Amino acid sequence: MMGRLVKLVVYILCLGFIGLVGYSYVGPFFGVDFSAPQKEIRQPVVLNAD
């Protein structure tokens, strides 16, 4: 009984991983944007070198 349960969990994990990888490849075709928002940040740096 425990062996069947372990197999079921392994199969579900494999299917979930395959689904996630498939979604990451097919997602942009359906308008999903996975890129991080880009914004320029300028900050002054003071160096205390003598």
Buried (B, 14 or more C-beta within 10 A) or exposed (E): EEEEEEEEEEEEEEEEEEEEEEEEEEEEEEEEEEEEEEEEEEEEEEEEEE
